[in-house]
Amino acid sequence: MSNNRVTRRQFLNYTLTGVGGFMAAGMLMPMARFAIDPVLEKKAGGDFVMTDKKASELSETPVKVDFKFEQVDAWYKSDVTDTAWVYKDGDKIIALSPVCKHLGCTVNWNGSPEFKNQFYCPCHGGRYEKNGKNIPGTPPLGPLDEFEVKVKDGLVMIGKTRANTLV
Amino acid sequence: MFWTSKDIDEFLKNKQFIDTAIVPLVLLEGTEIGIKQSASGAEFLMSLTNFLEQQFKGRVVLTSPVTYTKSLNRKELIAAMHDELIASGFTYVFFITSDHEWTQLAPEKDVLWLPSIPLSDMDQKVRQQVLSDQLRQVIPMLSAKWSNQ
């Protein structure tokens, strides 16, 4: 028998260190992951949705732009189509949410012949100015939300909603 | 608003604004020709009423669809639904269907009849176009009721 024969003591030492090491790693890995979690988080920039509206086609008049995204409701996945009212203010592209701040109906630009150049809500006659500011005396209590907008390859991309920054 | 607990809470708080119930009436038929038609009609009606709900979220509550067969007493069914909804606080109750017989069965109720259009083979874009065209036919009927309060 050779001299470097593994003794019982050595064998136990090796195995215990090995197994202990795995256990320690198993415990430390998730901890480390949690600790650096903010770094691993996905960036919100990926939430922009492409529309088929060309940025060059936009004008000062708000137009309806449809965009699609996938919505998951428990097990039910569906493609949801949403719309935005998009127009140009100078060089800036503005996209407003069509959801009335009163109770959530969909507002329309020039939706009522009586009120030109305003957003009009057909449900309770709520009205908004072009920049989304609610007109006092009508039911809505706040301005229309705004979408984040980006242009990529000449096409308008629409992101998350945020509180109106124009009013 | 949909017929969900969250939306109904909203309705209970805002009864003076949310005053209209929309009840989809869906025909269930089992005959060989009828079954396909009834499925296609239901599909159309569900798409349309969801779209209608999106446009008028703040004023209408879309109830869960009522499914019936031709052998049921449909007059009684519609009357019971109508009374129940009126009792719960709605001012207007509209029924929406693609089954033409309702216009004769319940002429005194507000039944909006729309011919069913087979949507299943349509591209998403075309489908939307068709639905918004259909909805444009419904809006005047709703606003006519709403405006003569």
Interface residues (C-beta under 8 A of the other chain):
Chain A: D66 K68 D79 T81 V99 C100 H102 L103 G104 C105 T106 C121 P122 C123 H124 P139
Chain B: E10 N14 F17 I18 Q54 Q55 F56 K57 G58 R59 Q124 Q128 I139 S143
